[in-house]
């Protein structure tokens, strides 16, 4: 496993992917049920969305293990091992 998994940049990118996956799964679940907001199965929706988020995080870790460059399996986003906990922003 690479050193990029222990950086703040890796977990920031992985968390962003997990939040997106959770939101997509929740909205898909609600739309597919066809129920209104009051009648929706919120427990089922939360279960599906939570599982999507967990699977997204596991996918990011697996992608890093496969490529060694970060949470993207296609290397669309590469986190250099020397990045450390720097978030990439310029600070004066």
PDB file of N, CA, C and O in Angstrom:
ATOM      1  N   UNK A   1       0.852  -1.174   0.000  1.00  0.00           N
ATOM      2  CA  UNK A   1       0.000   0.000   0.000  1.00  0.00           C
ATOM      3  C   UNK A   1       0.894   1.231   0.000  1.00  0.00           C
ATOM      4  O   UNK A   1       1.952   1.240   0.629  1.00  0.00           O
ATOM      5  N   UNK A   2       0.472   2.250  -0.694  1.00  0.00           N
ATOM      6  CA  UNK A   2       1.284   3.454  -0.827  1.00  0.00           C
ATOM      7  C   UNK A   2       1.152   4.362   0.386  1.00  0.00           C
ATOM      8  O   UNK A   2       0.304   4.155   1.255  1.00  0.00           O
ATOM      9  N   UNK A   3       1.998   5.357   0.422  1.00  0.00           N
ATOM     10  CA  UNK A   3       1.952   6.335   1.506  1.00  0.00           C
ATOM     11  C   UNK A   3       0.865   7.381   1.302  1.00  0.00           C
ATOM     12  O   UNK A   3       0.549   8.123   2.232  1.00  0.00           O
ATOM     13  N   UNK A   4       0.288   7.458   0.111  1.00  0.00           N
ATOM     14  CA  UNK A   4      -0.736   8.487  -0.138  1.00  0.00           C
ATOM     15  C   UNK A   4      -1.992   8.265   0.693  1.00  0.00           C
ATOM     16  O   UNK A   4      -2.730   9.212   0.964  1.00  0.00           O
ATOM     17  N   UNK A   5      -2.241   7.032   1.099  1.00  0.00           N
ATOM     18  CA  UNK A   5      -3.462   6.748   1.863  1.00  0.00           C
ATOM     19  C   UNK A   5      -3.436   7.417   3.234  1.00  0.00           C
ATOM     20  O   UNK A   5      -4.489   7.608   3.843  1.00  0.00           O
ATOM     21  N   UNK A   6      -2.273   7.770   3.722  1.00  0.00           N
ATOM     22  CA  UNK A   6      -2.155   8.370   5.047  1.00  0.00           C
ATOM     23  C   UNK A   6      -2.167   9.898   4.993  1.00  0.00           C
ATOM     24  O   UNK A   6      -1.892  10.544   6.004  1.00  0.00           O
ATOM     25  N   UNK A   7      -2.476  10.486   3.846  1.00  0.00           N
ATOM     26  CA  UNK A   7      -2.460  11.948   3.731  1.00  0.00           C
ATOM     27  C   UNK A   7      -3.851  12.548   3.845  1.00  0.00           C
ATOM     28  O   UNK A   7      -4.857  11.889   3.582  1.00  0.00           O
ATOM     29  N   UNK A   8      -3.883  13.791   4.236  1.00  0.00           N
ATOM     30  CA  UNK A   8      -5.145  14.532   4.328  1.00  0.00           C
ATOM     31  C   UNK A   8      -5.783  14.683   2.948  1.00  0.00           C
ATOM     32  O   UNK A   8      -7.006  14.630   2.819  1.00  0.00           O
ATOM     33  N   UNK A   9      -4.967  14.868   1.929  1.00  0.00           N
ATOM     34  CA  UNK A   9      -5.489  15.028   0.564  1.00  0.00           C
ATOM     35  C   UNK A   9      -6.221  13.772   0.097  1.00  0.00           C
ATOM     36  O   UNK A   9      -7.262  13.865  -0.551  1.00  0.00           O
ATOM     37  N   UNK A  10      -5.679  12.597   0.425  1.00  0.00           N
ATOM     38  CA  UNK A  10      -6.332  11.357   0.035  1.00  0.00           C
ATOM     39  C   UNK A  10      -7.714  11.261   0.678  1.00  0.00           C
ATOM     40  O   UNK A  10      -8.705  11.007  -0.007  1.00  0.00           O
ATOM     41  N   UNK A  11      -7.776  11.466   1.990  1.00  0.00           N
ATOM     42  CA  UNK A  11      -9.046  11.316   2.700  1.00  0.00           C
ATOM     43  C   UNK A  11     -10.039  12.408   2.335  1.00  0.00           C
ATOM     44  O   UNK A  11     -11.248  12.184   2.381  1.00  0.00           O
ATOM     45  N   UNK A  12      -9.549  13.577   1.975  1.00  0.00           N
ATOM     46  CA  UNK A  12     -10.437  14.638   1.503  1.00  0.00           C
ATOM     47  C   UNK A  12     -11.080  14.239   0.175  1.00  0.00           C
ATOM     48  O   UNK A  12     -12.283  14.411  -0.022  1.00  0.00           O
ATOM     49  N   UNK A  13     -10.267  13.706  -0.726  1.00  0.00           N
ATOM     50  CA  UNK A  13     -10.791  13.259  -2.022  1.00  0.00           C
ATOM     51  C   UNK A  13     -11.727  12.065  -1.849  1.00  0.00           C
ATOM     52  O   UNK A  13     -12.769  11.994  -2.501  1.00  0.00           O
ATOM     53  N   UNK A  14     -11.363  11.129  -0.979  1.00  0.00           N
ATOM     54  CA  UNK A  14     -12.208   9.954  -0.743  1.00  0.00           C
ATOM     55  C   UNK A  14     -13.531  10.354  -0.092  1.00  0.00           C
ATOM     56  O   UNK A  14     -14.581   9.813  -0.436  1.00  0.00           O
ATOM     57  N   UNK A  15     -13.482  11.300   0.848  1.00  0.00           N
ATOM     58  CA  UNK A  15     -14.709  11.764   1.502  1.00  0.00           C
ATOM     59  C   UNK A  15     -15.624  12.470   0.515  1.00  0.00           C
ATOM     60  O   UNK A  15     -16.844  12.315   0.569  1.00  0.00           O
ATOM     61  N   UNK A  16     -15.034  13.246  -0.386  1.00  0.00           N
ATOM     62  CA  UNK A  16     -15.850  13.916  -1.404  1.00  0.00           C
ATOM     63  C   UNK A  16     -16.591  12.886  -2.259  1.00  0.00           C
ATOM     64  O   UNK A  16     -17.779  13.048  -2.539  1.00  0.00           O
ATOM     65  N   UNK A  17     -15.899  11.843  -2.666  1.00  0.00           N
ATOM     66  CA  UNK A  17     -16.528  10.781  -3.451  1.00  0.00           C
ATOM     67  C   UNK A  17     -17.630  10.080  -2.646  1.00  0.00           C
ATOM     68  O   UNK A  17     -18.695   9.776  -3.185  1.00  0.00           O
ATOM     69  N   UNK A  18     -17.377   9.827  -1.375  1.00  0.00           N
ATOM     70  CA  UNK A  18     -18.359   9.139  -0.533  1.00  0.00           C
ATOM     71  C   UNK A  18     -19.612   9.988  -0.321  1.00  0.00           C
ATOM     72  O   UNK A  18     -20.727   9.466  -0.348  1.00  0.00           O
ATOM     73  N   UNK A  19     -19.435  11.282  -0.112  1.00  0.00           N
ATOM     74  CA  UNK A  19     -20.593  12.174   0.066  1.00  0.00           C
ATOM     75  C   UNK A  19     -21.429  12.211  -1.203  1.00  0.00           C
ATOM     76  O   UNK A  19     -22.658  12.161  -1.147  1.00  0.00           O
ATOM     77  N   UNK A  20     -20.760  12.299  -2.347  1.00  0.00           N
ATOM     78  CA  UNK A  20     -21.492  12.297  -3.621  1.00  0.00           C
ATOM     79  C   UNK A  20     -22.255  10.989  -3.812  1.00  0.00           C
ATOM     80  O   UNK A  20     -23.424  11.001  -4.197  1.00  0.00           O
ATOM     81  N   UNK A  21     -21.598   9.866  -3.546  1.00  0.00           N
ATOM     82  CA  UNK A  21     -22.251   8.569  -3.710  1.00  0.00           C
ATOM     83  C   UNK A  21     -23.449   8.434  -2.782  1.00  0.00           C
ATOM     84  O   UNK A  21     -24.483   7.890  -3.171  1.00  0.00           O
ATOM     85  N   UNK A  22     -23.309   8.930  -1.551  1.00  0.00           N
ATOM     86  CA  UNK A  22     -24.406   8.880  -0.590  1.00  0.00           C
ATOM     87  C   UNK A  22     -25.583   9.710  -1.073  1.00  0.00           C
ATOM     88  O   UNK A  22     -26.729   9.267  -1.010  1.00  0.00           O
ATOM     89  N   UNK A  23     -25.301  10.911  -1.554  1.00  0.00           N
ATOM     90  CA  UNK A  23     -26.365  11.786  -2.053  1.00  0.00           C
ATOM     91  C   UNK A  23     -27.046  11.197  -3.283  1.00  0.00           C
ATOM     92  O   UNK A  23     -28.270  11.247  -3.400  1.00  0.00           O
ATOM     93  N   UNK A  24     -26.265  10.643  -4.194  1.00  0.00           N
ATOM     94  CA  UNK A  24     -26.857  10.025  -5.388  1.00  0.00           C
ATOM     95  C   UNK A  24     -27.732   8.842  -5.018  1.00  0.00           C
ATOM     96  O   UNK A  24     -28.825   8.682  -5.560  1.00  0.00           O
ATOM     97  N   UNK A  25     -27.265   8.025  -4.109  1.00  0.00           N
ATOM     98  CA  UNK A  25     -28.047   6.850  -3.711  1.00  0.00           C
ATOM     99  C   UNK A  25     -29.334   7.259  -2.993  1.00  0.00           C
ATOM    100  O   UNK A  25     -30.390   6.669  -3.222  1.00  0.00           O
ATOM    101  N   UNK A  26     -29.245   8.265  -2.131  1.00  0.00           N
ATOM    102  CA  UNK A  26     -30.441   8.724  -1.416  1.00  0.00           C
ATOM    103  C   UNK A  26     -31.463   9.297  -2.384  1.00  0.00           C
ATOM    104  O   UNK A  26     -32.648   8.977  -2.300  1.00  0.00           O
ATOM    105  N   UNK A  27     -31.011  10.140  -3.299  1.00  0.00           N
ATOM    106  CA  UNK A  27     -31.962  10.729  -4.247  1.00  0.00           C
ATOM    107  C   UNK A  27     -32.541   9.671  -5.181  1.00  0.00           C
ATOM    108  O   UNK A  27     -33.725   9.721  -5.512  1.00  0.00           O
ATOM    109  N   UNK A  28     -31.725   8.724  -5.605  1.00  0.00           N
ATOM    110  CA  UNK A  28     -32.222   7.649  -6.465  1.00  0.00           C
ATOM    111  C   UNK A  28     -33.253   6.790  -5.744  1.00  0.00           C
ATOM    112  O   UNK A  28     -34.274   6.410  -6.318  1.00  0.00           O
ATOM    113  N   UNK A  29     -32.974   6.491  -4.490  1.00  0.00           N
ATOM    114  CA  UNK A  29     -33.899   5.682  -3.700  1.00  0.00           C
ATOM    115  C   UNK A  29     -35.241   6.381  -3.518  1.00  0.00           C
ATOM    116  O   UNK A  29     -36.299   5.762  -3.638  1.00  0.00           O
ATOM    117  N   UNK A  30     -35.185   7.669  -3.230  1.00  0.00           N
ATOM    118  CA  UNK A  30     -36.427   8.427  -3.047  1.00  0.00           C
ATOM    119  C   UNK A  30     -37.209   8.557  -4.350  1.00  0.00           C
ATOM    120  O   UNK A  30     -38.434   8.434  -4.359  1.00  0.00           O
ATOM    121  N   UNK A  31     -36.501   8.806  -5.446  1.00  0.00           N
ATOM    122  CA  UNK A  31     -37.181   8.944  -6.741  1.00  0.00           C
ATOM    123  C   UNK A  31     -37.755   7.617  -7.218  1.00  0.00           C
ATOM    124  O   UNK A  31     -38.850   7.574  -7.779  1.00  0.00           O
ATOM    125  N   UNK A  32     -37.019   6.540  -6.995  1.00  0.00           N
ATOM    126  CA  UNK A  32     -37.483   5.227  -7.455  1.00  0.00           C
ATOM    127  C   UNK A  32     -38.704   4.752  -6.677  1.00  0.00           C
ATOM    128  O   UNK A  32     -39.542   4.029  -7.216  1.00  0.00           O
ATOM    129  N   UNK A  33     -38.808   5.151  -5.422  1.00  0.00           N
ATOM    130  CA  UNK A  33     -39.948   4.698  -4.621  1.00  0.00           C
ATOM    131  C   UNK A  33     -41.238   5.363  -5.073  1.00  0.00           C
ATOM    132  O   UNK A  33     -42.325   4.810  -4.901  1.00  0.00           O
ATOM    133  N   UNK A  34     -41.116   6.539  -5.646  1.00  0.00           N
ATOM    134  CA  UNK A  34     -42.304   7.240  -6.115  1.00  0.00           C
ATOM    135  C   UNK A  34     -43.149   7.815  -4.994  1.00  0.00           C
ATOM    136  O   UNK A  34     -44.229   8.348  -5.251  1.00  0.00           O
ATOM    137  N   UNK A  35     -42.691   7.721  -3.782  1.00  0.00           N
ATOM    138  CA  UNK A  35     -43.447   8.233  -2.637  1.00  0.00           C
ATOM    139  C   UNK A  35     -43.104   9.701  -2.409  1.00  0.00           C
ATOM    140  O   UNK A  35     -42.046  10.180  -2.819  1.00  0.00           O
ATOM    141  N   UNK A  36     -43.997  10.385  -1.764  1.00  0.00           N
ATOM    142  CA  UNK A  36     -43.723  11.767  -1.402  1.00  0.00           C
ATOM    143  C   UNK A  36     -42.762  11.823  -0.227  1.00  0.00           C
ATOM    144  O   UNK A  36     -42.418  10.791   0.348  1.00  0.00           O
ATOM    145  N   UNK A  37     -42.333  13.013   0.126  1.00  0.00           N
ATOM    146  CA  UNK A  37     -41.379  13.154   1.218  1.00  0.00           C
ATOM    147  C   UNK A  37     -41.935  12.662   2.547  1.00  0.00           C
ATOM    148  O   UNK A  37     -41.187  12.162   3.387  1.00  0.00           O
ATOM    149  N   UNK A  38     -43.228  12.800   2.739  1.00  0.00           N
ATOM    150  CA  UNK A  38     -43.843  12.365   3.990  1.00  0.00           C
ATOM    151  C   UNK A  38     -43.968  10.849   4.041  1.00  0.00           C
ATOM    152  O   UNK A  38     -43.766  10.235   5.089  1.00  0.00           O
ATOM    153  N   UNK A  39     -44.302  10.249   2.900  1.00  0.00           N
ATOM    154  CA  UNK A  39     -44.563   8.810   2.848  1.00  0.00           C
ATOM    155  C   UNK A  39     -43.325   7.967   2.548  1.00  0.00           C
ATOM    156  O   UNK A  39     -43.421   6.741   2.487  1.00  0.00           O
ATOM    157  N   UNK A  40     -42.193   8.585   2.364  1.00  0.00           N
ATOM    158  CA  UNK A  40     -40.988   7.856   1.967  1.00  0.00           C
ATOM    159  C   UNK A  40     -40.499   6.952   3.089  1.00  0.00           C
ATOM    160  O   UNK A  40     -40.698   7.233   4.271  1.00  0.00           O
ATOM    161  N   UNK A  41     -39.859   5.868   2.694  1.00  0.00           N
ATOM    162  CA  UNK A  41     -39.234   4.945   3.642  1.00  0.00           C
ATOM    163  C   UNK A  41     -37.840   5.481   3.973  1.00  0.00           C
ATOM    164  O   UNK A  41     -36.853   5.109   3.338  1.00  0.00           O
ATOM    165  N   UNK A  42     -37.776   6.353   4.967  1.00  0.00           N
ATOM    166  CA  UNK A  42     -36.528   7.035   5.293  1.00  0.00           C
ATOM    167  C   UNK A  42     -35.480   6.083   5.854  1.00  0.00           C
ATOM    168  O   UNK A  42     -34.288   6.283   5.622  1.00  0.00           O
ATOM    169  N   UNK A  43     -35.886   5.076   6.571  1.00  0.00           N
ATOM    170  CA  UNK A  43     -34.937   4.103   7.112  1.00  0.00           C
ATOM    171  C   UNK A  43     -34.289   3.317   5.968  1.00  0.00           C
ATOM    172  O   UNK A  43     -33.074   3.118   5.948  1.00  0.00           O
ATOM    173  N   UNK A  44     -35.099   2.885   5.038  1.00  0.00           N
ATOM    174  CA  UNK A  44     -34.572   2.167   3.877  1.00  0.00           C
ATOM    175  C   UNK A  44     -33.670   3.050   3.031  1.00  0.00           C
ATOM    176  O   UNK A  44     -32.624   2.615   2.548  1.00  0.00           O
ATOM    177  N   UNK A  45     -34.088   4.287   2.861  1.00  0.00           N
ATOM    178  CA  UNK A  45     -33.285   5.240   2.088  1.00  0.00           C
ATOM    179  C   UNK A  45     -31.935   5.473   2.762  1.00  0.00           C
ATOM    180  O   UNK A  45     -30.900   5.473   2.095  1.00  0.00           O
ATOM    181  N   UNK A  46     -31.941   5.672   4.080  1.00  0.00           N
ATOM    182  CA  UNK A  46     -30.691   5.893   4.815  1.00  0.00           C
ATOM    183  C   UNK A  46     -29.794   4.664   4.753  1.00  0.00           C
ATOM    184  O   UNK A  46     -28.572   4.790   4.681  1.00  0.00           O
ATOM    185  N   UNK A  47     -30.388   3.482   4.779  1.00  0.00           N
ATOM    186  CA  UNK A  47     -29.623   2.251   4.701  1.00  0.00           C
ATOM    187  C   UNK A  47     -28.917   2.124   3.353  1.00  0.00           C
ATOM    188  O   UNK A  47     -27.729   1.809   3.295  1.00  0.00           O
ATOM    189  N   UNK A  48     -29.643   2.366   2.291  1.00  0.00           N
ATOM    190  CA  UNK A  48     -29.071   2.285   0.946  1.00  0.00           C
ATOM    191  C   UNK A  48     -27.992   3.355   0.762  1.00  0.00           C
ATOM    192  O   UNK A  48     -26.912   3.069   0.246  1.00  0.00           O
ATOM    193  N   UNK A  49     -28.285   4.579   1.185  1.00  0.00           N
ATOM    194  CA  UNK A  49     -27.336   5.678   1.011  1.00  0.00           C
ATOM    195  C   UNK A  49     -26.077   5.454   1.855  1.00  0.00           C
ATOM    196  O   UNK A  49     -24.965   5.709   1.394  1.00  0.00           O
ATOM    197  N   UNK A  50     -26.252   4.983   3.076  1.00  0.00           N
ATOM    198  CA  UNK A  50     -25.098   4.716   3.926  1.00  0.00           C
ATOM    199  C   UNK A  50     -24.205   3.635   3.357  1.00  0.00           C
ATOM    200  O   UNK A  50     -22.980   3.748   3.403  1.00  0.00           O
ATOM    201  N   UNK A  51     -24.802   2.599   2.827  1.00  0.00           N
ATOM    202  CA  UNK A  51     -24.018   1.520   2.218  1.00  0.00           C
ATOM    203  C   UNK A  51     -23.258   2.038   0.996  1.00  0.00           C
ATOM    204  O   UNK A  51     -22.115   1.647   0.763  1.00  0.00           O
ATOM    205  N   UNK A  52     -23.885   2.910   0.222  1.00  0.00           N
ATOM    206  CA  UNK A  52     -23.203   3.483  -0.939  1.00  0.00           C
ATOM    207  C   UNK A  52     -21.981   4.291  -0.503  1.00  0.00           C
ATOM    208  O   UNK A  52     -20.931   4.229  -1.143  1.00  0.00           O
ATOM    209  N   UNK A  53     -22.120   5.045   0.581  1.00  0.00           N
ATOM    210  CA  UNK A  53     -20.992   5.819   1.089  1.00  0.00           C
ATOM    211  C   UNK A  53     -19.848   4.932   1.565  1.00  0.00           C
ATOM    212  O   UNK A  53     -18.682   5.207   1.283  1.00  0.00           O
ATOM    213  N   UNK A  54     -20.186   3.869   2.288  1.00  0.00           N
ATOM    214  CA  UNK A  54     -19.167   2.933   2.779  1.00  0.00           C
ATOM    215  C   UNK A  54     -18.464   2.246   1.603  1.00  0.00           C
ATOM    216  O   UNK A  54     -17.241   2.110   1.600  1.00  0.00           O
ATOM    217  N   UNK A  55     -19.235   1.818   0.617  1.00  0.00           N
ATOM    218  CA  UNK A  55     -18.636   1.164  -0.552  1.00  0.00           C
ATOM    219  C   UNK A  55     -17.751   2.127  -1.335  1.00  0.00           C
ATOM    220  O   UNK A  55     -16.734   1.717  -1.894  1.00  0.00           O
ATOM    221  N   UNK A  56     -18.125   3.389  -1.381  1.00  0.00           N
ATOM    222  CA  UNK A  56     -17.299   4.382  -2.049  1.00  0.00           C
ATOM    223  C   UNK A  56     -15.954   4.542  -1.342  1.00  0.00           C
ATOM    224  O   UNK A  56     -14.909   4.600  -1.990  1.00  0.00           O
ATOM    225  N   UNK A  57     -15.988   4.613  -0.013  1.00  0.00           N
ATOM    226  CA  UNK A  57     -14.724   4.710   0.738  1.00  0.00           C
ATOM    227  C   UNK A  57     -13.852   3.475   0.534  1.00  0.00           C
ATOM    228  O   UNK A  57     -12.641   3.585   0.347  1.00  0.00           O
ATOM    229  N   UNK A  58     -14.476   2.300   0.572  1.00  0.00           N
ATOM    230  CA  UNK A  58     -13.722   1.066   0.334  1.00  0.00           C
ATOM    231  C   UNK A  58     -13.147   1.030  -1.081  1.00  0.00           C
ATOM    232  O   UNK A  58     -12.039   0.540  -1.298  1.00  0.00           O
ATOM    233  N   UNK A  59     -13.912   1.553  -2.039  1.00  0.00           N
ATOM    234  CA  UNK A  59     -13.426   1.621  -3.412  1.00  0.00           C
ATOM    235  C   UNK A  59     -12.232   2.550  -3.549  1.00  0.00           C
ATOM    236  O   UNK A  59     -11.303   2.267  -4.305  1.00  0.00           O
ATOM    237  N   UNK A  60     -12.254   3.657  -2.817  1.00  0.00           N
ATOM    238  CA  UNK A  60     -11.115   4.583  -2.840  1.00  0.00           C
ATOM    239  C   UNK A  60      -9.867   3.928  -2.261  1.00  0.00           C
ATOM    240  O   UNK A  60      -8.774   4.079  -2.806  1.00  0.00           O
ATOM    241  N   UNK A  61     -10.025   3.209  -1.170  1.00  0.00           N
ATOM    242  CA  UNK A  61      -8.885   2.511  -0.556  1.00  0.00           C
ATOM    243  C   UNK A  61      -8.368   1.430  -1.505  1.00  0.00           C
ATOM    244  O   UNK A  61      -7.158   1.278  -1.667  1.00  0.00           O
ATOM    245  N   UNK A  62      -9.266   0.688  -2.126  1.00  0.00           N
ATOM    246  CA  UNK A  62      -8.854  -0.355  -3.069  1.00  0.00           C
ATOM    247  C   UNK A  62      -8.166   0.248  -4.291  1.00  0.00           C
ATOM    248  O   UNK A  62      -7.196  -0.318  -4.796  1.00  0.00           O
ATOM    249  N   UNK A  63      -8.651   1.376  -4.765  1.00  0.00           N
ATOM    250  CA  UNK A  63      -8.028   2.037  -5.908  1.00  0.00           C
ATOM    251  C   UNK A  63      -6.611   2.479  -5.573  1.00  0.00           C
ATOM    252  O   UNK A  63      -5.701   2.349  -6.392  1.00  0.00           O
ATOM    253  N   UNK A  64      -6.430   3.003  -4.362  1.00  0.00           N
ATOM    254  CA  UNK A  64      -5.088   3.412  -3.950  1.00  0.00           C
ATOM    255  C   UNK A  64      -4.166   2.200  -3.833  1.00  0.00           C
ATOM    256  O   UNK A  64      -2.992   2.271  -4.196  1.00  0.00           O
ATOM    257  N   UNK A  65      -4.691   1.104  -3.334  1.00  0.00           N
ATOM    258  CA  UNK A  65      -3.875  -0.107  -3.219  1.00  0.00           C
ATOM    259  C   UNK A  65      -3.471  -0.617  -4.599  1.00  0.00           C
ATOM    260  O   UNK A  65      -2.374  -1.149  -4.769  1.00  0.00           O
ATOM    261  N   UNK A  66      -4.356  -0.457  -5.585  1.00  0.00           N
ATOM    262  CA  UNK A  66      -4.070  -0.941  -6.935  1.00  0.00           C
ATOM    263  C   UNK A  66      -3.110  -0.037  -7.695  1.00  0.00           C
ATOM    264  O   UNK A  66      -2.241  -0.521  -8.421  1.00  0.00           O
ATOM    265  N   UNK A  67      -3.265   1.281  -7.531  1.00  0.00           N
ATOM    266  CA  UNK A  67      -2.461   2.214  -8.313  1.00  0.00           C
ATOM    267  C   UNK A  67      -1.340   2.864  -7.522  1.00  0.00           C
ATOM    268  O   UNK A  67      -0.292   3.188  -8.079  1.00  0.00           O
ATOM    269  N   UNK A  68      -1.555   3.058  -6.216  1.00  0.00           N
ATOM    270  CA  UNK A  68      -0.566   3.726  -5.389  1.00  0.00           C
ATOM    271  C   UNK A  68      -0.531   5.223  -5.569  1.00  0.00           C
ATOM    272  O   UNK A  68       0.368   5.893  -5.061  1.00  0.00           O
ATOM    273  N   UNK A  69      -1.510   5.759  -6.294  1.00  0.00           N
ATOM    274  CA  UNK A  69      -1.499   7.193  -6.615  1.00  0.00           C
ATOM    275  C   UNK A  69      -2.676   7.970  -6.061  1.00  0.00           C
ATOM    276  O   UNK A  69      -2.774   9.169  -6.321  1.00  0.00           O
ATOM    277  N   UNK A  70      -3.564   7.355  -5.320  1.00  0.00           N
ATOM    278  CA  UNK A  70      -4.707   8.083  -4.786  1.00  0.00           C
ATOM    279  C   UNK A  70      -5.997   7.316  -4.983  1.00  0.00           C
ATOM    280  O   UNK A  70      -5.974   6.145  -5.362  1.00  0.00           O
ATOM    281  N   UNK A  71      -7.140   7.975  -4.724  1.00  0.00           N
ATOM    282  CA  UNK A  71      -8.423   7.285  -4.734  1.00  0.00           C
ATOM    283  C   UNK A  71      -9.022   7.031  -6.112  1.00  0.00           C
ATOM    284  O   UNK A  71     -10.109   6.462  -6.208  1.00  0.00           O
ATOM    285  N   UNK A  72      -8.348   7.434  -7.171  1.00  0.00           N
ATOM    286  CA  UNK A  72      -8.876   7.254  -8.522  1.00  0.00           C
ATOM    287  C   UNK A  72      -8.210   6.062  -9.198  1.00  0.00           C
ATOM    288  O   UNK A  72      -6.986   6.027  -9.327  1.00  0.00           O
ATOM    289  N   UNK A  73      -9.000   5.093  -9.628  1.00  0.00           N
ATOM    290  CA  UNK A  73      -8.457   3.910 -10.308  1.00  0.00           C
ATOM    291  C   UNK A  73      -7.956   4.257 -11.710  1.00  0.00           C
ATOM    292  O   UNK A  73      -7.072   3.581 -12.238  1.00  0.00           O
ATOM    293  N   UNK A  74      -8.519   5.314 -12.317  1.00  0.00           N
ATOM    294  CA  UNK A  74      -8.126   5.712 -13.665  1.00  0.00           C
ATOM    295  C   UNK A  74      -7.006   6.733 -13.657  1.00  0.00           C
ATOM    296  O   UNK A  74      -6.594   7.220 -14.710  1.00  0.00           O
ATOM    297  N   UNK A  75      -6.516   7.057 -12.478  1.00  0.00           N
ATOM    298  CA  UNK A  75      -5.460   8.058 -12.302  1.00  0.00           C
ATOM    299  C   UNK A  75      -5.879   9.438 -12.795  1.00  0.00           C
ATOM    300  O   UNK A  75      -5.040  10.251 -13.183  1.00  0.00           O
ATOM    301  N   UNK A  76      -7.194   9.695 -12.775  1.00  0.00           N
ATOM    302  CA  UNK A  76      -7.692  11.021 -13.130  1.00  0.00           C
ATOM    303  C   UNK A  76      -7.290  12.038 -12.072  1.00  0.00           C
ATOM    304  O   UNK A  76      -7.129  13.223 -12.364  1.00  0.00           O
ATOM    305  N   UNK A  77      -7.131  11.567 -10.853  1.00  0.00           N
ATOM    306  CA  UNK A  77      -6.661  12.412  -9.764  1.00  0.00           C
ATOM    307  C   UNK A  77      -5.510  11.676  -9.089  1.00  0.00           C
ATOM    308  O   UNK A  77      -5.703  10.626  -8.477  1.00  0.00           O
ATOM    309  N   UNK A  78      -4.319  12.236  -9.207  1.00  0.00           N
ATOM    310  CA  UNK A  78      -3.128  11.610  -8.651  1.00  0.00           C
ATOM    311  C   UNK A  78      -2.648  12.438  -7.467  1.00  0.00           C
ATOM    312  O   UNK A  78      -2.489  13.654  -7.570  1.00  0.00           O
ATOM    313  N   UNK A  79      -2.423  11.778  -6.359  1.00  0.00           N
ATOM    314  CA  UNK A  79      -1.901  12.438  -5.169  1.00  0.00           C
ATOM    315  C   UNK A  79      -0.465  11.987  -4.996  1.00  0.00           C
ATOM    316  O   UNK A  79      -0.215  10.820  -4.695  1.00  0.00           O
ATOM    317  N   UNK A  80       0.488  12.901  -5.183  1.00  0.00           N
ATOM    318  CA  UNK A  80       1.885  12.498  -5.046  1.00  0.00           C
ATOM    319  C   UNK A  80       2.217  12.106  -3.607  1.00  0.00           C
ATOM    320  O   UNK A  80       1.701  12.716  -2.670  1.00  0.00           O
ATOM    321  N   UNK A  81       3.071  11.096  -3.416  1.00  0.00           N
ATOM    322  CA  UNK A  81       3.407  10.659  -2.059  1.00  0.00           C
ATOM    323  C   UNK A  81       4.053  11.754  -1.222  1.00  0.00           C
ATOM    324  O   UNK A  81       3.975  11.717   0.006  1.00  0.00           O
ATOM    325  N   UNK A  82       4.682  12.716  -1.861  1.00  0.00           N
ATOM    326  CA  UNK A  82       5.335  13.796  -1.130  1.00  0.00           C
ATOM    327  C   UNK A  82       4.356  14.888  -0.715  1.00  0.00           C
ATOM    328  O   UNK A  82       4.761  15.895  -0.133  1.00  0.00           O
ATOM    329  N   UNK A  83       3.062  14.695  -1.013  1.00  0.00           N
ATOM    330  CA  UNK A  83       2.076  15.728  -0.716  1.00  0.00           C
ATOM    331  C   UNK A  83       1.897  15.942   0.774  1.00  0.00           C
ATOM    332  O   UNK A  83       1.542  17.040   1.204  1.00  0.00           O
ATOM    333  N   UNK A  84       2.140  14.903   1.572  1.00  0.00           N
ATOM    334  CA  UNK A  84       1.968  15.030   3.016  1.00  0.00           C
ATOM    335  C   UNK A  84       0.556  15.465   3.368  1.00  0.00           C
ATOM    336  O   UNK A  84      -0.403  15.046   2.720  1.00  0.00           O
ATOM    337  N   UNK A  85       0.422  16.292   4.378  1.00  0.00           N
ATOM    338  CA  UNK A  85      -0.886  16.783   4.780  1.00  0.00           C
ATOM    339  C   UNK A  85      -1.191  18.131   4.176  1.00  0.00           C
ATOM    340  O   UNK A  85      -2.159  18.778   4.573  1.00  0.00           O
ATOM    341  N   UNK A  86      -0.390  18.570   3.228  1.00  0.00           N
ATOM    342  CA  UNK A  86      -0.655  19.825   2.544  1.00  0.00           C
ATOM    343  C   UNK A  86      -1.910  19.655   1.702  1.00  0.00           C
ATOM    344  O   UNK A  86      -2.059  18.648   1.010  1.00  0.00           O
ATOM    345  N   UNK A  87      -2.799  20.613   1.753  1.00  0.00           N
ATOM    346  CA  UNK A  87      -4.037  20.501   0.988  1.00  0.00           C
ATOM    347  C   UNK A  87      -3.919  21.096  -0.410  1.00  0.00           C
ATOM    348  O   UNK A  87      -4.913  21.170  -1.132  1.00  0.00           O
ATOM    349  N   UNK A  88      -2.716  21.522  -0.805  1.00  0.00           N
ATOM    350  CA  UNK A  88      -2.508  22.017  -2.141  1.00  0.00           C
ATOM    351  C   UNK A  88      -2.832  23.478  -2.344  1.00  0.00           C
ATOM    352  O   UNK A  88      -2.671  23.990  -3.451  1.00  0.00           O
ATOM    353  N   UNK A  89      -3.278  24.157  -1.325  1.00  0.00           N
ATOM    354  CA  UNK A  89      -3.624  25.572  -1.450  1.00  0.00           C
ATOM    355  C   UNK A  89      -2.404  26.430  -1.194  1.00  0.00           C
ATOM    356  O   UNK A  89      -1.542  26.095  -0.380  1.00  0.00           O
ATOM    357  N   UNK A  90      -2.348  27.538  -1.902  1.00  0.00           N
ATOM    358  CA  UNK A  90      -1.258  28.489  -1.705  1.00  0.00           C
ATOM    359  C   UNK A  90      -1.559  29.340  -0.483  1.00  0.00           C
ATOM    360  O   UNK A  90      -2.647  29.900  -0.349  1.00  0.00           O
ATOM    361  N   UNK A  91      -0.593  29.427   0.390  1.00  0.00           N
ATOM    362  CA  UNK A  91      -0.757  30.267   1.576  1.00  0.00           C
ATOM    363  C   UNK A  91       0.347  31.297   1.587  1.00  0.00           C
ATOM    364  O   UNK A  91       1.505  30.970   1.325  1.00  0.00           O
ATOM    365  N   UNK A  92       0.006  32.542   1.886  1.00  0.00           N
ATOM    366  CA  UNK A  92       1.044  33.589   1.926  1.00  0.00           C
ATOM    367  C   UNK A  92       1.989  33.404   3.095  1.00  0.00           C
ATOM    368  O   UNK A  92       2.914  34.196   3.271  1.00  0.00           O
TER     369      UNK A  92
END
